[in-house]
Amino acid sequence: MRSLVLGAALLGGTLALACQQRRGRPAPSEAPPSPSHPSAPVSASATSPPSSAAAAPLEPPLQPPLEAAPGAPAGVSAPRAPTHALRPLIIDEPTVVGPPAPATACAAGVALLAKSDRLHLARLRPLARGKRGKAALDELRRPDAEFQPAQRGPAVLGAFAYFAAHGQLLRARLDGSAPEPLTHDARPAARVAAAALAGRPAVLYLDSGPDEARSARLWLEGASPLRISTEAAGAHSVALVPSGEELLALSLDARTGMTQLHSRAVAWQDGRLALGLDRVRWVAGPAQSLTELTALGGAKEVTAFIAIERGATDFGLATLRLPADEEQEARSVWRLFPNGIDPAPASAASLCGRAYVLYALPITAAVDSLLRVVLAPLEDGELGAPEAITTVGSLTDLSLATTSGGGVAAWVADGNTWGTTLRCPR
């Protein structure tokens, strides 16, 4: 059951109604795919939504454009037409890449994290030219019992994957080598974020403190870990992205009735880590236990994405433009969903010279609605018209990564880890 985190008591009646509208979506009537006989993504039938196998452009029923409907909520966007004459990506047919697992798309394919803390790679084959075909990803044939899909996928940076397990921040090579511990204070199974600073790997992670006192910490190779969260702030989810020559550490501080997005600049100066001021860049309503943020770096601004409640009865993906000048106000634009989902993962990457966001949303407002995984371009800080990749019955995670000649998308759904390749138009 999807249950909303109740805010202040004065919202009791309204929030109770929102809880009834946004309960968990039961599994579809179809039997889940067997690991030994994986099925294709949920397809169309007389009673189900149209199949996304053809990767046709999708414009879900979000809401009218601001200028088209009097009284439309401020800061809400409809899918916008591209402002540049760019040819669309070629989205290949999804394929099973392995059992359900903590999985992350990366430049080498899809990295799956086993219970043994070793990485297995569903390798990316050379991308073909021409029309849409089957995804150029190998299938990893290993028993389901080797993986724990409830854990978050690792952060991949270069030839290494970083993840939290057994109270440690760990690093392991993608070739399956044994992991090495980096710190001994990480929250198990929580997602971490990685980026390069001054040619060194940096990892932002959640510490192992109690929920009410959980904080974000930064590990940089060759330096002692630093606490990023201030004493007055907590951390629920983190992201770490380039911002000019620095990194910007983002953390989501989820509290009862309120969620704050914090940012803090991280630099390497005079042989040591230097931290900027902690700043609250955005405030939203209550978050769920699985609410996460993702972000894209940039020299002039960072763009963050959070799927969260917008008021008592709305839910959607917030796109947040965070100027490099932290004195400037952040700007938010919403893409509302027909209903809420939890988890509601999103992932962003630059593909073929353009920023894209991968996310999932319910097809209808029904509590048992199927979910559609879509890819949307980012145009001037707002999401463009999304293109459907697949339709699924249940989803636990997804990710997007840049590769030579395009990208890789991966998602964990319906009893398998899936993936597809995204190719630049020639």
PyMOL commands that set and color helices and strands:
alter all, ss='L'
color gray80, all
select helices_A, chain A and resi 9-21+66-68+144-146+211-213
alter helices_A, ss='H'
color red, helices_A
select strands_A, chain A and resi 90-91+95-98+103-106+109-113+119-123+155-157+160-165+168-173+180-183+193-197+200-206+216-220+226-227+237-243+246-255+258-269+272-275+279-284+293-296+301-310+314-323+331-336+346-351+354-362+371-379+382-383+387-392+395-403+406-413+416-423
alter strands_A, ss='S'
color yellow, strands_A
deselect
rebuild
show_as cartoon
